[in-house]
Amino acid sequence: MLRCRSHPKRRRPDSSDWAILAPDVPVFRTDDGTTLEKPWLLSFITCASPVASHIGLDRSSTLLHTRIHRVLAIARSLLEIHVITCHIVTCRIILDQGGPHAKHHAFVSG
């Protein structure tokens, strides 16, 4: 797992809003596992998810909202975007209970 070297040095356990852009990553399979004849070159943007158990649901929800918009702003600034797919890694229990993170998941899911 890739870890940001600055996160352990932070006084607060909220990670940072920094994002990582990985352009032109070769993807060899489709979602169902089918091998592609020729790899697709896709770009990925990732940002740390806040850990609600460390900073509380309310603060975590605010940070998640900020980070979603940051990633989307980075994506919009890139040229030749054809599709934006967002994946939020959050606790399934929080989503099922309709917690603060559920509204953000619904926002990016459409």
C-alpha positions as CSV (number, residue, x, y, z in Angstrom):
1,M,0.0,0.0,0.0
2,L,1.2,3.5,-0.9
3,R,1.5,5.7,2.1
4,C,2.1,9.5,2.2
5,R,5.3,10.1,4.2
6,S,3.8,13.3,5.6
7,H,0.7,11.7,7.2
8,P,2.4,10.1,10.2
9,K,4.1,13.5,11.0
10,R,0.7,15.3,11.2
11,R,-0.6,16.3,14.6
12,R,-4.1,15.4,13.6
13,P,-5.1,11.9,12.4
14,D,-7.0,13.2,9.4
15,S,-4.5,12.5,6.6
16,S,-4.1,15.3,4.1
17,D,-6.1,16.6,1.2
18,W,-3.2,15.9,-1.2
19,A,-4.1,13.9,-4.3
20,I,-2.1,11.6,-6.5
21,L,-2.5,11.6,-10.3
22,A,-1.4,8.5,-12.1
23,P,-1.7,9.2,-15.8
24,D,-1.8,6.6,-18.6
25,V,-1.9,3.5,-16.4
26,P,-2.3,0.4,-18.6
27,V,-5.4,-1.6,-17.7
28,F,-5.5,-5.2,-19.0
29,R,-8.9,-6.4,-18.0
30,T,-12.5,-5.2,-18.0
31,D,-14.7,-5.1,-14.8
32,D,-15.8,-8.6,-15.3
33,G,-12.2,-9.9,-15.7
34,T,-12.2,-10.3,-19.5
35,T,-8.7,-9.8,-20.9
36,L,-8.5,-6.9,-23.3
37,E,-6.8,-7.4,-26.7
38,K,-5.0,-4.1,-26.2
39,P,-4.6,-2.4,-22.8
40,W,-6.6,0.8,-22.2
41,L,-4.5,3.7,-20.9
42,L,-6.5,5.3,-18.1
43,S,-5.6,8.0,-15.6
44,F,-6.4,7.6,-11.9
45,I,-6.7,10.3,-9.2
46,T,-6.6,9.1,-5.6
47,C,-7.0,11.0,-2.3
48,A,-7.0,9.6,1.3
49,S,-10.3,8.9,2.8
50,P,-10.8,10.3,6.3
51,V,-10.9,7.7,9.0
52,A,-14.1,8.4,11.0
53,S,-13.1,6.3,13.9
54,H,-10.1,8.6,14.4
55,I,-11.7,12.0,13.9
56,G,-15.4,11.5,14.3
57,L,-18.2,11.2,11.8
58,D,-19.0,14.9,11.4
59,R,-15.4,16.0,10.7
60,S,-14.9,13.0,8.5
61,S,-18.0,13.9,6.5
62,T,-16.7,17.4,6.0
63,L,-13.3,16.2,4.9
64,L,-14.8,13.7,2.5
65,H,-16.9,16.4,0.9
66,T,-13.9,18.6,0.4
67,R,-11.8,15.7,-1.0
68,I,-14.5,14.6,-3.5
69,H,-14.7,18.2,-4.9
70,R,-10.9,18.4,-5.0
71,V,-10.6,15.2,-7.0
72,L,-13.3,16.3,-9.4
73,A,-11.6,19.7,-9.8
74,I,-8.4,18.0,-10.7
75,A,-10.2,15.7,-13.2
76,R,-12.0,18.7,-14.8
77,S,-8.7,20.5,-15.3
78,L,-7.2,17.6,-17.3
79,L,-7.6,17.5,-21.1
80,E,-9.5,14.9,-23.0
81,I,-11.6,13.5,-20.2
82,H,-14.2,11.0,-21.5
83,V,-15.5,9.5,-18.4
84,I,-15.1,10.2,-14.7
85,T,-15.8,7.3,-12.3
86,C,-15.7,7.9,-8.6
87,H,-15.2,5.2,-6.0
88,I,-15.4,6.1,-2.4
89,V,-14.1,3.6,0.1
90,T,-16.3,4.1,3.2
91,C,-17.6,1.8,5.9
92,R,-20.5,-0.2,4.5
93,I,-22.3,0.1,7.9
94,I,-22.2,3.9,7.8
95,L,-23.7,3.9,4.3
96,D,-26.4,1.4,5.3
97,Q,-27.3,3.5,8.3
98,G,-27.6,6.6,6.2
99,G,-24.9,8.3,8.1
100,P,-23.1,11.5,7.0
101,H,-21.0,9.7,4.4
102,A,-24.1,8.3,2.7
103,K,-25.0,11.7,1.1
104,H,-21.5,11.9,-0.4
105,H,-21.7,8.4,-1.8
106,A,-25.0,9.3,-3.3
107,F,-23.6,12.5,-4.7
108,V,-20.9,10.8,-6.7
109,S,-23.0,7.8,-7.6
110,G,-25.6,9.9,-9.3
